[in-house]
Amino acid sequence: MISSDSPSVQQSSFKLKLFWSADLIASIALGVYMVAFNFLTVKTYGPFGISMTTIGYAIPQTLLVLFGGLTSDNINKQSLYRICQVLYIVIGLALFFACLEGLPPLWLLVLVNALNGLIVAFSGPNKTSLISDLVPEAKVTSTQEFFYLATGLGWVLGSLLFPYILKVELPFSHDPRESSAFLFYGFAMLPSIFLVPKGLNRIAINKSDKTFLAKFEASLVDIKNSFLYLRTSLDLRILMWLLAIVLVLGMPFTILISIFAHDHPTLQPPTQFFSHIYAVLSTGEVVGGLLGILISRSSLKRGTLFIYFIFGLCFAAIIALITREYWLILITILLSGLFTSLCSNLLKGVIQSLSSADMRGRIAGLAQLMAGLSSASAGIAGFVIHHLSRDGVKEYLAYETVLLSMLGLLAVLALLTLPALIKSRITIQ
């Protein structure tokens, strides 16, 4: 039995804290980047531009995410994490240089988001699996929630930093001023390359003389096995179904929040309203992360809680869509972020805790696949909004109609899933 004060335990705790710090710094940079990119896209190209960039992101993420989970289970997770962070920096600097000469063309923004989707297909499952390898199985869910907390906190700080960074005028830059935000993103992501913990649990990789085609076929078989593994557990299937409907029908509200912030009939200054919307959304996700940690450690263990979280998301998002009161908008957007975090992140953590150690990367890949489908769903919703607005419907009314329909369907499907969830007796570990 290893005592809690042993050097190995202390070293492991230090590595975990170091990685959490790296994730927080990277999330602050990502928060700035996310607001800047969406603000630049929606003010220049409207809902059509948001739809195009969202679809551009979704295609590579959806097609390659399962290979990302497989890759995470079979190579050095630390090296893969560093490679992905370097590629994020390259993308940020590419946008910075593109903005030096003025407004980037839409095709470039779509290409950049497609590259982001490609990287996320590998970095998402890898990071989830990497975190799981740092702690005992009993602490996987709470540890995942701590890292989701870092992500949400970073997005809050990044969103609040955005209007101030936007005021920084670079002497060698022309309009748009978002170039300063992309430059900040590139530099702020640098620490994450060097603060990755060493000495993670790794799977030994045997060198093989197989041809590329043989390796590709083996990868397809392995992906098929991950689906077969999912079929062996009714609990995992129910949780994956809940995650799927939340991400495909509920998450588009947060993905398309830039259209909400740009087209909402409010008298607030656009930059300030944009910053506040993203900040309160991220704050809600932080609070949701904290509640997720408390729930995983409390006596509230019943899986039926997820149904209440889904209803909370639907109610808060619907109120945000129909109200015109500024303070009520901010409160309901905050609640939307809170319930989104509880619905998605806590679900992912529970799914990880129920998965065997050798399958976590691939199961994380399946969960990330749902995220790709979420982006695709949001992109399709954006196209519908664009075409409705072209037919004479005001942009915000079109946005409101499409999102209300999706949230209503989500509530109905969640209600229909409740009997199976009660019968399964799933608990939050």
C-alpha beads as a LAMMPS data file, in Angstrom:
LAMMPS data file: protein, C-alpha beads

429 atoms
428 bonds

1 atom types
1 bond types

-500.0 500.0 xlo xhi
-500.0 500.0 ylo yhi
-500.0 500.0 zlo zhi

Masses

1 110.0

Atoms # bond

1 1 1 0.000 0.000 0.000
2 1 1 1.531 3.365 -1.031
3 1 1 1.121 6.145 1.475
4 1 1 -0.393 9.430 0.329
5 1 1 2.884 11.224 1.126
6 1 1 5.115 8.893 -0.904
7 1 1 7.340 10.546 -3.521
8 1 1 5.623 8.727 -6.396
9 1 1 2.172 9.988 -5.350
10 1 1 3.481 13.529 -4.851
11 1 1 5.172 13.422 -8.255
12 1 1 1.981 12.180 -9.897
13 1 1 -0.019 14.967 -8.228
14 1 1 2.497 17.559 -9.398
15 1 1 2.282 16.276 -12.992
16 1 1 -1.502 16.497 -12.874
17 1 1 -1.384 20.095 -11.580
18 1 1 1.188 20.998 -14.221
19 1 1 -0.979 19.611 -16.989
20 1 1 -4.041 21.410 -15.591
21 1 1 -2.090 24.711 -15.634
22 1 1 -1.059 24.095 -19.241
23 1 1 -4.656 23.382 -20.171
24 1 1 -5.845 26.578 -18.468
25 1 1 -3.315 28.728 -20.366
26 1 1 -4.222 27.062 -23.674
27 1 1 -7.938 27.531 -22.938
28 1 1 -7.479 31.270 -22.320
29 1 1 -5.776 31.509 -25.706
30 1 1 -8.535 29.427 -27.282
31 1 1 -11.209 31.661 -25.716
32 1 1 -9.670 34.733 -27.347
33 1 1 -9.280 32.907 -30.663
34 1 1 -12.827 31.526 -30.645
35 1 1 -14.505 34.894 -30.068
36 1 1 -12.220 36.664 -32.558
37 1 1 -12.758 34.058 -35.291
38 1 1 -16.551 33.972 -34.911
39 1 1 -16.820 37.763 -34.615
40 1 1 -14.749 38.215 -37.779
41 1 1 -16.780 35.602 -39.677
42 1 1 -20.299 36.669 -38.706
43 1 1 -19.738 40.427 -39.140
44 1 1 -18.200 39.860 -42.592
45 1 1 -20.155 36.928 -44.053
46 1 1 -23.223 36.559 -41.779
47 1 1 -24.993 33.229 -41.001
48 1 1 -23.811 31.782 -44.326
49 1 1 -20.180 32.303 -43.305
50 1 1 -20.780 30.703 -39.891
51 1 1 -22.462 27.729 -41.590
52 1 1 -19.611 27.256 -44.039
53 1 1 -16.899 27.407 -41.376
54 1 1 -18.903 25.091 -39.097
55 1 1 -19.366 22.504 -41.863
56 1 1 -15.701 22.892 -42.771
57 1 1 -14.829 22.038 -39.179
58 1 1 -17.297 19.160 -38.928
59 1 1 -16.267 17.141 -42.010
60 1 1 -12.669 16.222 -41.049
61 1 1 -13.552 15.928 -37.376
62 1 1 -16.384 13.499 -38.067
63 1 1 -14.515 11.420 -40.662
64 1 1 -11.242 11.065 -38.754
65 1 1 -12.160 11.180 -35.071
66 1 1 -12.383 7.383 -34.718
67 1 1 -8.881 7.084 -36.146
68 1 1 -7.898 9.747 -33.617
69 1 1 -9.062 7.551 -30.741
70 1 1 -7.284 4.541 -32.221
71 1 1 -4.094 6.567 -32.667
72 1 1 -4.296 7.724 -29.057
73 1 1 -4.426 4.117 -27.852
74 1 1 -1.391 3.081 -29.884
75 1 1 1.202 5.878 -29.796
76 1 1 2.891 8.174 -27.288
77 1 1 0.094 10.422 -25.995
78 1 1 2.499 13.119 -24.839
79 1 1 4.115 13.444 -28.272
80 1 1 0.735 13.531 -30.030
81 1 1 -0.456 16.268 -27.649
82 1 1 2.614 18.393 -28.422
83 1 1 2.261 17.932 -32.176
84 1 1 -1.361 19.078 -32.031
85 1 1 -0.471 22.157 -29.953
86 1 1 2.235 23.143 -32.464
87 1 1 -0.271 22.824 -35.314
88 1 1 -2.743 25.054 -33.438
89 1 1 -0.026 27.716 -33.151
90 1 1 0.734 27.477 -36.873
91 1 1 -2.957 28.024 -37.682
92 1 1 -3.140 31.042 -35.375
93 1 1 -0.100 32.631 -36.981
94 1 1 -1.472 31.902 -40.466
95 1 1 -4.648 33.823 -39.599
96 1 1 -2.565 36.650 -38.147
97 1 1 -0.601 37.075 -41.374
98 1 1 -3.802 36.794 -43.455
99 1 1 -5.380 39.629 -41.440
100 1 1 -2.404 41.930 -41.932
101 1 1 -3.673 42.812 -45.406
102 1 1 -7.340 43.194 -44.490
103 1 1 -10.371 40.895 -44.456
104 1 1 -9.520 37.203 -45.090
105 1 1 -11.628 35.585 -47.853
106 1 1 -14.304 33.125 -46.802
107 1 1 -12.526 30.174 -48.429
108 1 1 -9.506 30.796 -46.180
109 1 1 -11.648 30.892 -43.039
110 1 1 -13.326 27.628 -44.087
111 1 1 -9.922 26.034 -44.772
112 1 1 -8.575 27.160 -41.393
113 1 1 -11.574 25.721 -39.572
114 1 1 -11.265 22.481 -41.563
115 1 1 -7.651 22.185 -40.397
116 1 1 -8.821 22.861 -36.831
117 1 1 -11.367 20.050 -37.181
118 1 1 -8.641 17.736 -38.486
119 1 1 -6.405 18.463 -35.486
120 1 1 -9.256 18.165 -32.973
121 1 1 -10.091 14.716 -34.403
122 1 1 -6.787 13.537 -32.933
123 1 1 -6.206 15.939 -30.031
124 1 1 -9.680 15.510 -28.468
125 1 1 -9.618 11.731 -27.858
126 1 1 -5.900 11.870 -27.078
127 1 1 -6.316 14.489 -24.351
128 1 1 -9.294 12.678 -22.782
129 1 1 -7.444 9.363 -22.772
130 1 1 -4.238 11.004 -21.542
131 1 1 -6.005 12.521 -18.526
132 1 1 -7.606 9.159 -17.699
133 1 1 -4.151 7.536 -17.615
134 1 1 -2.951 9.948 -14.919
135 1 1 -5.355 8.826 -12.167
136 1 1 -6.909 5.631 -10.714
137 1 1 -10.158 4.485 -12.302
138 1 1 -12.190 5.679 -9.284
139 1 1 -11.040 9.263 -9.913
140 1 1 -11.441 9.392 -13.698
141 1 1 -14.826 11.182 -13.728
142 1 1 -13.888 13.859 -11.164
143 1 1 -10.496 14.430 -12.831
144 1 1 -12.111 14.853 -16.240
145 1 1 -14.437 17.415 -14.651
146 1 1 -11.455 19.328 -13.226
147 1 1 -10.031 19.627 -16.728
148 1 1 -13.379 20.649 -18.195
149 1 1 -13.364 23.308 -15.449
150 1 1 -9.984 24.580 -16.693
151 1 1 -11.332 24.749 -20.240
152 1 1 -14.418 26.694 -19.186
153 1 1 -12.456 29.058 -16.933
154 1 1 -9.998 29.733 -19.749
155 1 1 -12.843 30.518 -22.155
156 1 1 -14.326 32.984 -19.640
157 1 1 -11.027 34.821 -19.234
158 1 1 -10.364 34.701 -22.979
159 1 1 -13.830 36.076 -23.791
160 1 1 -13.359 38.940 -21.346
161 1 1 -9.882 39.670 -22.732
162 1 1 -11.123 39.832 -26.324
163 1 1 -12.412 43.459 -26.446
164 1 1 -9.212 44.706 -24.794
165 1 1 -6.965 42.780 -27.166
166 1 1 -9.075 44.110 -30.047
167 1 1 -8.118 47.653 -29.020
168 1 1 -4.428 46.890 -29.557
169 1 1 -3.522 48.307 -32.951
170 1 1 -0.456 46.776 -34.523
171 1 1 1.579 49.365 -36.486
172 1 1 2.080 47.010 -39.444
173 1 1 -1.527 45.758 -39.591
174 1 1 -4.513 46.999 -41.565
175 1 1 -8.152 46.381 -40.705
176 1 1 -9.417 43.983 -39.233
177 1 1 -8.004 44.378 -35.728
178 1 1 -8.684 40.693 -34.976
179 1 1 -5.089 40.147 -36.144
180 1 1 -3.890 41.110 -32.645
181 1 1 -6.129 38.405 -31.139
182 1 1 -4.694 35.741 -33.455
183 1 1 -1.144 36.840 -32.604
184 1 1 -1.969 36.585 -28.885
185 1 1 -3.374 33.097 -29.494
186 1 1 -0.162 31.946 -31.167
187 1 1 2.098 33.119 -28.349
188 1 1 -0.204 32.092 -25.481
189 1 1 -0.364 28.502 -26.770
190 1 1 3.418 28.092 -26.513
191 1 1 3.545 27.101 -22.784
192 1 1 1.236 24.140 -23.418
193 1 1 3.981 22.488 -25.471
194 1 1 6.405 22.488 -22.546
195 1 1 4.068 21.910 -19.584
196 1 1 2.852 18.455 -20.600
197 1 1 3.560 15.977 -17.782
198 1 1 6.208 13.321 -18.357
199 1 1 6.123 9.696 -17.397
200 1 1 2.535 8.958 -18.389
201 1 1 1.245 5.424 -18.614
202 1 1 2.013 4.312 -22.120
203 1 1 1.095 1.288 -24.162
204 1 1 4.107 -0.461 -25.581
205 1 1 4.121 -0.217 -29.347
206 1 1 5.499 -3.110 -31.329
207 1 1 7.177 -2.290 -34.601
208 1 1 5.655 -4.078 -37.543
209 1 1 6.622 -4.796 -41.130
210 1 1 2.994 -4.583 -42.292
211 1 1 2.237 -2.608 -45.420
212 1 1 0.229 0.601 -45.252
213 1 1 -2.832 -1.183 -46.651
214 1 1 -2.557 -3.915 -44.016
215 1 1 -2.258 -1.311 -41.262
216 1 1 -5.261 0.545 -42.656
217 1 1 -7.346 -2.649 -42.721
218 1 1 -6.265 -3.430 -39.157
219 1 1 -7.362 0.067 -38.132
220 1 1 -10.808 -0.487 -39.669
221 1 1 -11.121 -3.789 -37.809
222 1 1 -10.118 -2.076 -34.570
223 1 1 -12.741 0.631 -35.099
224 1 1 -15.341 -2.057 -35.776
225 1 1 -14.305 -3.714 -32.505
226 1 1 -14.912 -0.457 -30.652
227 1 1 -18.510 -0.449 -31.937
228 1 1 -18.864 -4.117 -30.959
229 1 1 -17.555 -3.271 -27.494
230 1 1 -20.187 -0.562 -27.214
231 1 1 -22.880 -3.104 -28.116
232 1 1 -21.848 -5.328 -25.190
233 1 1 -22.943 -2.729 -22.637
234 1 1 -26.532 -1.472 -22.466
235 1 1 -25.489 1.264 -20.025
236 1 1 -22.888 2.629 -22.433
237 1 1 -25.383 2.573 -25.309
238 1 1 -27.945 4.562 -23.308
239 1 1 -25.350 7.130 -22.252
240 1 1 -24.020 7.427 -25.808
241 1 1 -27.581 7.978 -27.078
242 1 1 -28.140 10.757 -24.542
243 1 1 -24.806 12.321 -25.487
244 1 1 -25.734 12.118 -29.179
245 1 1 -29.097 13.882 -28.853
246 1 1 -27.617 16.586 -26.602
247 1 1 -24.752 17.303 -28.987
248 1 1 -26.779 17.109 -32.207
249 1 1 -29.928 18.942 -31.048
250 1 1 -28.834 21.000 -28.035
251 1 1 -25.244 21.995 -28.720
252 1 1 -26.020 23.946 -31.945
253 1 1 -27.465 26.663 -29.706
254 1 1 -24.001 27.315 -28.258
255 1 1 -22.165 26.668 -31.541
256 1 1 -24.304 29.254 -33.348
257 1 1 -24.227 31.704 -30.434
258 1 1 -22.287 34.131 -32.657
259 1 1 -25.413 34.548 -34.836
260 1 1 -27.436 35.169 -31.669
261 1 1 -24.938 37.808 -30.480
262 1 1 -24.694 39.495 -33.895
263 1 1 -28.378 39.549 -34.932
264 1 1 -30.163 39.888 -31.586
265 1 1 -32.276 43.085 -31.469
266 1 1 -30.403 44.659 -28.563
267 1 1 -29.135 48.215 -28.178
268 1 1 -25.819 47.054 -26.689
269 1 1 -22.551 47.791 -28.604
270 1 1 -21.789 44.756 -30.846
271 1 1 -18.262 44.073 -29.524
272 1 1 -19.360 44.395 -25.897
273 1 1 -22.470 42.225 -26.409
274 1 1 -20.395 39.606 -28.214
275 1 1 -17.843 39.527 -25.384
276 1 1 -20.501 39.365 -22.656
277 1 1 -22.434 36.549 -24.345
278 1 1 -19.338 34.369 -24.733
279 1 1 -18.143 35.237 -21.211
280 1 1 -21.413 34.269 -19.472
281 1 1 -21.712 31.137 -21.617
282 1 1 -18.216 30.068 -20.558
283 1 1 -18.944 31.046 -16.946
284 1 1 -21.946 28.729 -17.028
285 1 1 -19.714 25.934 -18.305
286 1 1 -17.277 26.587 -15.435
287 1 1 -20.092 26.438 -12.869
288 1 1 -21.368 23.290 -14.583
289 1 1 -17.894 21.772 -14.277
290 1 1 -17.815 22.548 -10.538
291 1 1 -21.285 21.080 -10.063
292 1 1 -20.198 18.011 -12.014
293 1 1 -17.318 17.488 -9.584
294 1 1 -19.637 17.877 -6.601
295 1 1 -22.211 15.495 -8.095
296 1 1 -19.553 12.833 -8.782
297 1 1 -18.550 13.023 -5.091
298 1 1 -22.040 13.351 -3.595
299 1 1 -24.882 10.938 -2.935
300 1 1 -26.740 12.194 -6.044
301 1 1 -25.663 9.285 -8.211
302 1 1 -28.761 8.402 -10.251
303 1 1 -28.353 8.585 -14.025
304 1 1 -31.845 10.081 -14.313
305 1 1 -30.231 13.402 -13.329
306 1 1 -29.149 13.735 -16.964
307 1 1 -32.793 14.036 -18.044
308 1 1 -33.272 16.953 -15.633
309 1 1 -30.105 18.562 -17.008
310 1 1 -31.424 18.241 -20.575
311 1 1 -34.757 19.812 -19.614
312 1 1 -32.844 22.615 -17.868
313 1 1 -30.825 23.243 -21.042
314 1 1 -33.959 23.366 -23.195
315 1 1 -35.804 25.698 -20.811
316 1 1 -32.892 28.139 -20.394
317 1 1 -32.093 28.263 -24.122
318 1 1 -35.745 28.825 -25.082
319 1 1 -36.074 31.724 -22.609
320 1 1 -32.830 33.234 -23.981
321 1 1 -34.228 33.051 -27.508
322 1 1 -37.558 34.738 -26.820
323 1 1 -36.639 37.393 -24.224
324 1 1 -35.450 40.922 -24.990
325 1 1 -34.335 41.858 -21.456
326 1 1 -30.550 42.198 -21.371
327 1 1 -30.091 40.911 -17.793
328 1 1 -32.389 37.943 -18.444
329 1 1 -30.488 37.121 -21.648
330 1 1 -27.203 36.963 -19.730
331 1 1 -28.701 34.814 -16.931
332 1 1 -30.312 32.316 -19.305
333 1 1 -27.192 32.091 -21.485
334 1 1 -25.219 31.372 -18.306
335 1 1 -27.712 28.629 -17.380
336 1 1 -27.490 27.241 -20.912
337 1 1 -23.725 26.916 -20.514
338 1 1 -24.173 25.305 -17.090
339 1 1 -26.612 22.645 -18.291
340 1 1 -24.635 22.064 -21.501
341 1 1 -21.568 21.300 -19.394
342 1 1 -23.483 18.965 -17.102
343 1 1 -25.189 17.209 -20.027
344 1 1 -22.100 16.719 -22.181
345 1 1 -18.953 16.820 -20.054
346 1 1 -20.316 14.849 -17.094
347 1 1 -21.766 12.332 -19.553
348 1 1 -18.344 11.918 -21.194
349 1 1 -16.717 11.431 -17.805
350 1 1 -19.222 8.742 -16.790
351 1 1 -18.781 7.005 -20.159
352 1 1 -14.997 6.990 -19.609
353 1 1 -15.378 5.563 -16.093
354 1 1 -17.565 2.705 -17.407
355 1 1 -15.112 1.848 -20.217
356 1 1 -12.224 -0.595 -19.841
357 1 1 -8.751 0.991 -19.734
358 1 1 -7.630 -0.401 -23.103
359 1 1 -10.723 0.968 -24.860
360 1 1 -10.863 4.491 -23.422
361 1 1 -9.139 6.179 -26.344
362 1 1 -11.517 4.590 -28.844
363 1 1 -14.579 5.295 -26.694
364 1 1 -13.379 8.900 -26.364
365 1 1 -13.111 8.862 -30.162
366 1 1 -16.741 7.778 -30.435
367 1 1 -17.750 10.597 -28.078
368 1 1 -15.720 13.005 -30.187
369 1 1 -17.541 11.662 -33.256
370 1 1 -20.732 12.943 -31.678
371 1 1 -19.078 16.348 -31.388
372 1 1 -18.372 16.231 -35.123
373 1 1 -22.007 15.410 -35.805
374 1 1 -22.906 18.322 -33.524
375 1 1 -20.897 20.713 -35.706
376 1 1 -22.499 19.233 -38.813
377 1 1 -25.961 19.678 -37.284
378 1 1 -25.143 23.303 -36.408
379 1 1 -23.849 23.901 -39.934
380 1 1 -27.039 22.530 -41.493
381 1 1 -29.108 24.654 -39.099
382 1 1 -27.074 27.684 -40.175
383 1 1 -27.809 26.989 -43.855
384 1 1 -31.533 26.737 -43.059
385 1 1 -31.334 30.084 -41.224
386 1 1 -29.508 31.627 -44.194
387 1 1 -32.089 30.418 -46.738
388 1 1 -35.037 31.476 -44.560
389 1 1 -33.543 34.957 -44.227
390 1 1 -33.107 35.135 -48.022
391 1 1 -36.823 34.377 -48.419
392 1 1 -37.772 37.535 -46.536
393 1 1 -37.649 36.296 -42.932
394 1 1 -35.547 38.440 -40.604
395 1 1 -32.274 36.745 -39.695
396 1 1 -32.943 36.617 -35.952
397 1 1 -36.502 35.323 -36.454
398 1 1 -35.133 32.587 -38.732
399 1 1 -32.486 31.727 -36.108
400 1 1 -35.134 31.683 -33.386
401 1 1 -37.478 29.394 -35.352
402 1 1 -34.823 26.806 -36.224
403 1 1 -33.329 26.631 -32.699
404 1 1 -36.732 26.408 -30.986
405 1 1 -37.609 23.423 -33.203
406 1 1 -34.353 21.622 -32.359
407 1 1 -34.676 22.241 -28.614
408 1 1 -38.278 21.025 -28.622
409 1 1 -37.268 17.797 -30.350
410 1 1 -34.436 17.319 -27.833
411 1 1 -36.878 17.573 -24.912
412 1 1 -39.226 15.009 -26.487
413 1 1 -36.434 12.476 -27.188
414 1 1 -35.031 12.896 -23.666
415 1 1 -38.462 12.191 -22.200
416 1 1 -38.779 9.032 -24.323
417 1 1 -35.355 7.843 -23.060
418 1 1 -36.309 8.230 -19.388
419 1 1 -37.880 4.721 -18.924
420 1 1 -34.753 2.971 -20.269
421 1 1 -32.550 5.120 -18.044
422 1 1 -34.619 4.268 -14.960
423 1 1 -34.496 0.544 -15.774
424 1 1 -30.714 0.576 -16.317
425 1 1 -29.962 1.980 -12.836
426 1 1 -26.893 3.826 -14.148
427 1 1 -24.994 5.673 -11.417
428 1 1 -22.573 8.600 -11.673
429 1 1 -19.165 7.428 -10.454

Bonds

1 1 1 2
2 1 2 3
3 1 3 4
4 1 4 5
5 1 5 6
6 1 6 7
7 1 7 8
8 1 8 9
9 1 9 10
10 1 10 11
11 1 11 12
12 1 12 13
13 1 13 14
14 1 14 15
15 1 15 16
16 1 16 17
17 1 17 18
18 1 18 19
19 1 19 20
20 1 20 21
21 1 21 22
22 1 22 23
23 1 23 24
24 1 24 25
25 1 25 26
26 1 26 27
27 1 27 28
28 1 28 29
29 1 29 30
30 1 30 31
31 1 31 32
32 1 32 33
33 1 33 34
34 1 34 35
35 1 35 36
36 1 36 37
37 1 37 38
38 1 38 39
39 1 39 40
40 1 40 41
41 1 41 42
42 1 42 43
43 1 43 44
44 1 44 45
45 1 45 46
46 1 46 47
47 1 47 48
48 1 48 49
49 1 49 50
50 1 50 51
51 1 51 52
52 1 52 53
53 1 53 54
54 1 54 55
55 1 55 56
56 1 56 57
57 1 57 58
58 1 58 59
59 1 59 60
60 1 60 61
61 1 61 62
62 1 62 63
63 1 63 64
64 1 64 65
65 1 65 66
66 1 66 67
67 1 67 68
68 1 68 69
69 1 69 70
70 1 70 71
71 1 71 72
72 1 72 73
73 1 73 74
74 1 74 75
75 1 75 76
76 1 76 77
77 1 77 78
78 1 78 79
79 1 79 80
80 1 80 81
81 1 81 82
82 1 82 83
83 1 83 84
84 1 84 85
85 1 85 86
86 1 86 87
87 1 87 88
88 1 88 89
89 1 89 90
90 1 90 91
91 1 91 92
92 1 92 93
93 1 93 94
94 1 94 95
95 1 95 96
96 1 96 97
97 1 97 98
98 1 98 99
99 1 99 100
100 1 100 101
101 1 101 102
102 1 102 103
103 1 103 104
104 1 104 105
105 1 105 106
106 1 106 107
107 1 107 108
108 1 108 109
109 1 109 110
110 1 110 111
111 1 111 112
112 1 112 113
113 1 113 114
114 1 114 115
115 1 115 116
116 1 116 117
117 1 117 118
118 1 118 119
119 1 119 120
120 1 120 121
121 1 121 122
122 1 122 123
123 1 123 124
124 1 124 125
125 1 125 126
126 1 126 127
127 1 127 128
128 1 128 129
129 1 129 130
130 1 130 131
131 1 131 132
132 1 132 133
133 1 133 134
134 1 134 135
135 1 135 136
136 1 136 137
137 1 137 138
138 1 138 139
139 1 139 140
140 1 140 141
141 1 141 142
142 1 142 143
143 1 143 144
144 1 144 145
145 1 145 146
146 1 146 147
147 1 147 148
148 1 148 149
149 1 149 150
150 1 150 151
151 1 151 152
152 1 152 153
153 1 153 154
154 1 154 155
155 1 155 156
156 1 156 157
157 1 157 158
158 1 158 159
159 1 159 160
160 1 160 161
161 1 161 162
162 1 162 163
163 1 163 164
164 1 164 165
165 1 165 166
166 1 166 167
167 1 167 168
168 1 168 169
169 1 169 170
170 1 170 171
171 1 171 172
172 1 172 173
173 1 173 174
174 1 174 175
175 1 175 176
176 1 176 177
177 1 177 178
178 1 178 179
179 1 179 180
180 1 180 181
181 1 181 182
182 1 182 183
183 1 183 184
184 1 184 185
185 1 185 186
186 1 186 187
187 1 187 188
188 1 188 189
189 1 189 190
190 1 190 191
191 1 191 192
192 1 192 193
193 1 193 194
194 1 194 195
195 1 195 196
196 1 196 197
197 1 197 198
198 1 198 199
199 1 199 200
200 1 200 201
201 1 201 202
202 1 202 203
203 1 203 204
204 1 204 205
205 1 205 206
206 1 206 207
207 1 207 208
208 1 208 209
209 1 209 210
210 1 210 211
211 1 211 212
212 1 212 213
213 1 213 214
214 1 214 215
215 1 215 216
216 1 216 217
217 1 217 218
218 1 218 219
219 1 219 220
220 1 220 221
221 1 221 222
222 1 222 223
223 1 223 224
224 1 224 225
225 1 225 226
226 1 226 227
227 1 227 228
228 1 228 229
229 1 229 230
230 1 230 231
231 1 231 232
232 1 232 233
233 1 233 234
234 1 234 235
235 1 235 236
236 1 236 237
237 1 237 238
238 1 238 239
239 1 239 240
240 1 240 241
241 1 241 242
242 1 242 243
243 1 243 244
244 1 244 245
245 1 245 246
246 1 246 247
247 1 247 248
248 1 248 249
249 1 249 250
250 1 250 251
251 1 251 252
252 1 252 253
253 1 253 254
254 1 254 255
255 1 255 256
256 1 256 257
257 1 257 258
258 1 258 259
259 1 259 260
260 1 260 261
261 1 261 262
262 1 262 263
263 1 263 264
264 1 264 265
265 1 265 266
266 1 266 267
267 1 267 268
268 1 268 269
269 1 269 270
270 1 270 271
271 1 271 272
272 1 272 273
273 1 273 274
274 1 274 275
275 1 275 276
276 1 276 277
277 1 277 278
278 1 278 279
279 1 279 280
280 1 280 281
281 1 281 282
282 1 282 283
283 1 283 284
284 1 284 285
285 1 285 286
286 1 286 287
287 1 287 288
288 1 288 289
289 1 289 290
290 1 290 291
291 1 291 292
292 1 292 293
293 1 293 294
294 1 294 295
295 1 295 296
296 1 296 297
297 1 297 298
298 1 298 299
299 1 299 300
300 1 300 301
301 1 301 302
302 1 302 303
303 1 303 304
304 1 304 305
305 1 305 306
306 1 306 307
307 1 307 308
308 1 308 309
309 1 309 310
310 1 310 311
311 1 311 312
312 1 312 313
313 1 313 314
314 1 314 315
315 1 315 316
316 1 316 317
317 1 317 318
318 1 318 319
319 1 319 320
320 1 320 321
321 1 321 322
322 1 322 323
323 1 323 324
324 1 324 325
325 1 325 326
326 1 326 327
327 1 327 328
328 1 328 329
329 1 329 330
330 1 330 331
331 1 331 332
332 1 332 333
333 1 333 334
334 1 334 335
335 1 335 336
336 1 336 337
337 1 337 338
338 1 338 339
339 1 339 340
340 1 340 341
341 1 341 342
342 1 342 343
343 1 343 344
344 1 344 345
345 1 345 346
346 1 346 347
347 1 347 348
348 1 348 349
349 1 349 350
350 1 350 351
351 1 351 352
352 1 352 353
353 1 353 354
354 1 354 355
355 1 355 356
356 1 356 357
357 1 357 358
358 1 358 359
359 1 359 360
360 1 360 361
361 1 361 362
362 1 362 363
363 1 363 364
364 1 364 365
365 1 365 366
366 1 366 367
367 1 367 368
368 1 368 369
369 1 369 370
370 1 370 371
371 1 371 372
372 1 372 373
373 1 373 374
374 1 374 375
375 1 375 376
376 1 376 377
377 1 377 378
378 1 378 379
379 1 379 380
380 1 380 381
381 1 381 382
382 1 382 383
383 1 383 384
384 1 384 385
385 1 385 386
386 1 386 387
387 1 387 388
388 1 388 389
389 1 389 390
390 1 390 391
391 1 391 392
392 1 392 393
393 1 393 394
394 1 394 395
395 1 395 396
396 1 396 397
397 1 397 398
398 1 398 399
399 1 399 400
400 1 400 401
401 1 401 402
402 1 402 403
403 1 403 404
404 1 404 405
405 1 405 406
406 1 406 407
407 1 407 408
408 1 408 409
409 1 409 410
410 1 410 411
411 1 411 412
412 1 412 413
413 1 413 414
414 1 414 415
415 1 415 416
416 1 416 417
417 1 417 418
418 1 418 419
419 1 419 420
420 1 420 421
421 1 421 422
422 1 422 423
423 1 423 424
424 1 424 425
425 1 425 426
426 1 426 427
427 1 427 428
428 1 428 429
